[in-house]
């Protein structure tokens, strides 16, 4: 049994240690500790100031690069889409100003903006899949359209409504788009610009971010994008899928825009047929999109942007 003397000795030892610490801190170690702490604080302040300067310089450099890119974009793309009509298909959450930038780039390249279509969440989501399948099947039957996989029908109907000219595509029926697009709109699958000229010769898909509560749902939405861009490419003379980059996506395996562009690059058949761009918010990315579409018209495919699975920031600038 531990007696009172043991507790007394323990308490005395604790107070003795405290007393020694106070004496040393106020005496011979006072100057060393104070000098060290002061030096560290000064060093941290200097590092903070240096980092703020670097951040300010980086922002200034980025703004200068954006200004330069915007100024040279018309010169870089000039004439590359002359005589071409381009359909623009936007994802549900694709920023409107980004789609407008792409439209401006098409015009700067000498092309004409054809049908402008915005997909709804119902077009790519698995929610309400049964009701959507029944509606799409009815529309397809009336239009005499078939597909090997019923899941491809929405993409095929959309593609045949806005593009034509593909080597293996059916002959374009000028009544098809004006008949089918309103039905797809009534079904809640898309919105489109009234009176948009058609058909387009090629297309640009501006993919939006994919966000859902489950990995299964995310994968399903990515596959919907793959079906759509694949149909656009086959029915028309080529397609480019582009999306804005995000800081989080640039450092993960999911790629950009919720994994849409990365999913396309990871899919063998899509990657072999469709060109992709992962930094569409930059003038450089918009230029890459136009040049990639020009290359699509002659059968060339590429991956461009800033992520690790891109071939490079921009296609070769040939005349």
N, C-alpha and C positions, 0 to 999 in steps of 0.2 A: 504494500500500500504506500502510495506516495504521500509523505507527510508535509506539514506546513513549511518546513525549512526548504524543501525543493522548490515550492512556489515562490518563496521569498527570494531565493537565489536567481530564479528565472526573471523575476520582475526587475531585480537590481541590474542584471545583465542587459536587459532591454533598454533601460534608462541610460546605462553607461554607454551603450552603442549610440544612442541618440545624441548624447552629450558630446561624444567624440566627433560625430558627424557635423554637429553645429560648430564646434570649435574649429575643425579643419576647413569647413566651408566659409567661415568668417575670417579665417586666418590665412595660412600658407596657400590654400587652394583657391581662395577667393578670386585672385587676379586671373589665374589660368582658366577657371570656369567662365568668368565674365568675358574674358577676351575671346574664348572659343565661341561662346554663344553670340557675341556681337559680330564676330567674323562670319559665322554661318548665316546670320540674318542679312548681313550686307551682301553676301554671295547670292543668297536666294533672291534678293531684290534685283540684283544685277541680271540674274538669269531670267527673271520674269520680264524685265524691261527688254532684254534681248529677244525673248520669244514673242513679245508684243510687236517688236519691230519686224521680226521675220514674218509674222502673220499679216501685218499691214502691207509689207512688200509683196507677199504672195497674193493677197487680194488685189493689189494694184496690177500685178503681172497678169492675173486671171482676167481682170476687166479689160486690160489692153489686148489680150489674146482674143477675147470675145468681140471687142470692137473691130479688130483686124479681120477676124473670121467673117463677121457680118458684112464688112465692106468688100471683102474679096469673093464672097460666096457667089454673087451674080456673075462675076468674071470666070470663076472656076466651072460653073455649070452651064454657062451660056451655050445654047444651041444643042445640048446633049439629048434633049427629048423633042427636038423639032419634028412636028408632024404627028406626035403621039398624044393620045388621050389617056389620062391616068385616073383610075378609080381610087378613091380614098376610103378605106374602111377603118373605123376607129373602135377600139374596145370600149366597154361600158364606162371605165374610169379614166380614159385617156384625156388629158387636159385639152380643152378646146383651143387654147392659144398655141399649143404644140401642133395640133392638126392644121391650124391656120398657117403656121410657119412652113409646114411641109407643102401646103397648097401654093404658097408664095414661091417656094423653091422650084416647084414644077413649072410655074409660069415663067420664072426667071430662066429656066432651062429651055424655054421655047415650046413647052408642052401645054396642053389644055387640061384643065381639071374636069374630069367626068363626074359620074355619080359620087356623091358624098354620103356614106352610110355610117350610122353609129349603131353598134350592136347594143342590145340591152343585156342585163344580167341573166335574164331568162334564156337568152340564146346560148350562153356558155355554161350555165349552172346546171346541176343535176336536180335542183328543186323543181317540182312540177314536171318532171321528165315524162310521165305517162300522158298527161294532158297535152304537152307539147308534141309528143310523138304522134298523137291522134290528129292534131291540127295540121302538122307538117305532112303527114301521110295523105290527108285529104287534099291539101294544096298540090302536092306532087302528082297525085292521081289525076287531078283536073288538068295539070300542065303536061301530063304524059311523060313524067320524069321518073326514072328508076335509079337505084344505087345498089351495089352489091351488099352494103351494110346500111341498114335503116338509119344508123346513127350519123351517116354521112349526108343524108337528105337535106337538112337545113343548109349545110355548107354548099352543096351542089346547086340548090335553088338560088341561093344568094349569088354565087359565082356566075351562073348562067344569066342572071338578071343584070349584071353590071359589066362583065368583060366578055370578050370573044377573041377569036384568032388563033387559039391553041391548035397545034398540029393535029391532035386527036379529038378536038372538041366538036360538038354538033354545029351545024351551020346556024349562025345567029338569026333568031326570029325577032324582028323589031317590035312585035307585040308582047314578047315574053316578059321583059322587065316591067313595062307599065301594067301588066296584068298581075304578076307575081309579087312584086315589091309591096303594093298596097295590102295584099293578103298577109304577107309576113309582118307588116306593120300592125295590122289589125289583130294578129295573133300575139302581139306584144314582144316580138323577137328583135325588132330593129326600128330605127327611125332613119329617114333619108331626106335629102334636099329635093323639094318638089321641082319638077321640070329640069332636072339635071340631064345633060346630054349623055347619050349612050349609043352604042356600047363603048367601053374603054378598051384599049389594046393591052394594057397591063395594069398593075395595081400596087398600091402601098398599103400595108396593114400597120396601123399605129397601135401597138399592143399596150394595154393598160396593166396596172398591177393586179395580181391575183391574190385575193385574201379570203380565207374561209376558216371555219372552226376545226377542220380536220385535214390531215394529209391526203386522205382519200378524195375529198372534195377539191382540194387544190390540184391534184393530179388530173381529175376529171375536167376541170376548167382548162388546164394546159392542153389536154388532148383536144378539146373543142377548138382552141386556137390552131392547133396543128391541122385539124380537118379543114378549117376555113381557109388557111393560107395555102394548103395543098390544093384545094379545089380552085382557088383563084389562080394559082400557077398553072394548073392543067388546062383550064378553060381559056385563059388569056395567054399572052405571049411572054409571061414572066411575072414574078411577084417579089417584093422585098418586104420583110417584116422588120419593123424598127420600134425601139422603145427608149425612154429616158433612163439614164443610169440612176442608181440610188447608192448612197454611201454604204449602207448595210449589205446590199447585194454584192457590191464589188469585192467583199472580203469573205463571202460564203460560197458554198457549192451550188446554191440555188440560182446564182447568176443575177440578172437584172429583171426589173418589172415583175417581181413575184415569181421568177423562174421561167417566164414565157420564152424569152430569147434563148436561155440556156437549155430549155426543154427542146426547142427546135433544133439547136445545134447537137444535142445528144441523140436525137432521133435520126437514124441513118438515112431514110428516104427523104425526109424534109431537108436535112442538111445538104444532101446531094442536089436538091432542086431549087431551093429558095435561098436567096441572099439575106443576111441579117445584119442589123446595125444596133449597137447597144448604148449609144450616147446621143440620142436624137435631140436632146435639149441644147446641144452645142452646134454652132454653125458648121463646125467640122463634121459632125454627125449628119447634119442635113445635106451637106455636100456629098458625103459618102453614100447616103441613101439615093441621091439622084444618079450618081455615077454607077452605083451597083445596079440600078434599074436599067440604065443604058447597057450595061454588060449583060443583063438578063435577056435583052432583046436579041443578043447574038449567042446565047447559050452559055454564058459564063456565070459562075456562082462564087460567092465569097462571104467571109465573116469579118465584119469591121467594127472597130470601136476601141474601148479601153480595158475591157476585162481580159482575163488570162486565156480565154478560149477564142479570142479574136485573132485573125491573121495579122492585122495591123490596123492603124487608125483610119486609113482611107485607101481606096483602090488606087492603082497606078494612074497618074494623071496623063493619060495618052490623049492626043488630039481627038 
